[in-house]
Amino acid sequence: MLRIASLLPFLILPAAAAVAADKAAETVSALDDQTAVAVTIYNQDLALVRDSRSISLAPGQQTLAFREVSAKIRPETALLAAPSIQVLEQNFEYDLLTPASLLDKYVGRTVKLIKTHPTSGEEAAEEATVLSAGSGTVLKVGDRIEAGVPGRLIFPDVPENLRDRPTLTMLVDSKDGGKQDAVLSYLTSGLSWKADYVAELGTDDASINLSGWVTLNNESGASYQNAKLQLVAGEVNRAPEPMQPRMMMRMAAAPAAEAVMDGGMAEEFMFEYHLYTLGRPTTIKEKQSKQVALLQADGVKVKKEFVLRGADYYYGSQAGELGRKMKVGVFLELKNAKENGAGQPLPAGVMRVYKKDSSGSLQFVGEDRIDHTPENEIVRLKLGEAFDVTANKKQTDFKKAAWSRGTAYESAYEIELKNAKDEAVTVKVTEPVPGDWEMLEESAPHKKETSNTAVWEIKVEPKASTTLTWRVRVKYY
């Protein structure tokens, strides 16, 4: 079998000399030239990289190879800013040197096939022509064709258009010679971030201690050492592509995770978005997931609600039994305001809620996803369904009512709310009522929350039940 990995010792030294000879006129800028890097990451798999380097150029036209840019760079967005450098042409070299790509470039060319004798261990070399390197390797060796290679291949050099790292090459015209400071800015995919929140619920369910984290994921094919990190929260409009490009192959290995505990992020308003800036440099390694502290707020006031939500389909038909032992949803609501213990703009993400049990151990009690939430807006989380608070619901009457301008229906309903807890609870019963409706009878006053929603707040004593009844007329034009 062909052991591709074993080609590298035979390849590196002669290939390096050949490549150096072919690219004698090329000026290479690597990470050793980097003086600073800044990364701004957006919510939509988009990042802006600003790579500052000190570059030595000769006067006149020459090729500048800017090595170790992102493998997922959008080359049409690249901008090189330098006082005396004019960019005339640029190319993104993303065909990277791998055993497979090297073999593919040698289709139709001659290589050396090294075979080892199974008993003596002696090696013998033959010339071979690569006929195919697609689904498998096909060689012409002398007057025979071989599929699959019982040995090693040695290549005479590395093709000029293969690079060991993603490289942006530019034909530039330098007015001055010597060292120059230049900044390459470009947009790239492969860098993303999301917000995650951890909330510890107090013993009385009336407050939480809230921690916010940012999780960064780097699959851009490059590392960013000691980078100035900024995050943009908001929906930035992007022009749609006429055709989606083929996605680059992802590495099979799972990214490593690293938690950054010290330091936080400063937040500011920028255009119509919010910008978060980490107060110290951080390294974002290739194929890495990193957590950075975003915020900490203790004693944030919350309100717990029990909600039973109905539907509108049964107001125009006979329904009868609508449900026994219906689950009642459990919600937490908080106002993101300074007077409430919060007040910092919250990027979209998942908020997970924990509570200590009687032994003091934290237990997970639910999670929900929140949208971008500015200051003074409401955050509402559904944590689950109540175990001890249930409902039995039925339609007790239905009839078609006389009405000259259309169709009218009159129907009556009953909800028995049961509370098996040791303390009283208040259940918010929400009924979406369609059409032009009028409440005819009810056992408790409702609130018309919206044009099509009737809401009752029903208190249920401990170890007891309470019944809510109502009759409504619905008109359809």
Protein Blocks (a to p, Z undefined) as FASTA:
>chain_A
ZZfklmmmmmmmmmmmmmmmmmmmpccddfklpgbdcddddfkopacddddddddddedj
dddddehiafkbcfklgccddfkbccfbdcddfbdcdfklmmmmmgoiacddddddfklo
pacddddddfbfclbccddehjaccehjabddddfbdcfkbcfbdcdddddddfbgcjdd
dddddddehiacdddddddddfkopaccdddddddddfehpacehiacdddedjdddddd
fbdcddddddfbdcdddddfehcdddddehjbccdddfbdcdddehiacdddfbdcehia
cdddddddddfklmmccekjabghiacdddddddddfklopopacdddddddddddfkop
acdfbdcddddddehiacdddfbdcfklccddddfbdcddddfkbccdddddddddddfb
fbdcddddddddehjdddfbdcbdcddfblmbccddddddehiacddddddddddZZ
